[in-house]
Amino acid sequence: MDLPFPTIGDELLFAELCTALATAIYAKPEIQVKILNQINTLSIYKSFNNTYWNEKTLPSTFQEVVHLYFQQPITEKDQKEFLYSYKIPFMGTGKPLIDLYNINPDAFRPVLDALIRSKRIQRIISQPNTLHNINLALEFRKKALRESALEDFKSEATFLTETLIKAYNDQEVVIANEFLNAQKLEPRFLASEEAMRAKIAANAGRRKRKTRRGGKRSSQKSRALRRRR
């Protein structure tokens, strides 16, 4: 197994690994070695290639860790985990992902991979809010960190948050376009008349509830980042 990160279904394990890597990046040299040795030996990290991480492969910034994570190939295990975790009907079709995938796996696979890339972005900024968790961990361990480490990470986290929110919104467009392409290849992906009626009724119900609450709405960013649990 040559992948240095957990697959998409291991949400908490991924967050824990990121916290350990960020701490190692900003730690004093002697502490860095200790943390990397723990990553290599702790049994909780055995589901992926934990031996990848050493003093030579550890990036100099957490931003580089994120970039490396996004470059990790999407595996069949990623796909299976995501298919079985995404329960809500997809894009008004009235069908969960697993049903759409089973109709025509080859036509739907680009849509699935685009969704997994979107979920990887969410793993950093909202599910489970990895950047925030790292910041809390660094605050707790600040005696083990290099000088100005906390300030350096906070600056990096601010930049990453802004960049990744934009990347998430851009990826939503990619997902929609991939699904349109898939529908051209496979007409059975089109929403049924019953599903469209149900979607219209659900939207009408949401509008009524918002009106009763005085029209209050969540921000577009928050609404987007909470989607697709």
Secondary structure, DSSP 8 states (H G I E B T S, - for coil): ---SS--TT-HHHHHHHHHHHHHHHHB-HHHHHHHHHHHHH-GGGTTS-GGG-STTTS-SSHHHHHHHHHHS---HHHHHHHHHH--S-STTSSS-HHHHHHH-HHHHHHHHHHHHHHHHHHHHHTSS-HHHHHHHHHHHTGGGB-TTHHHHHHHHHHHHHHHHHHHHHHHHHHHHHHHHHHHHH-GGGS--HHHHHHHHHHHHHHHHHHHHTTS----HHHHHHT---
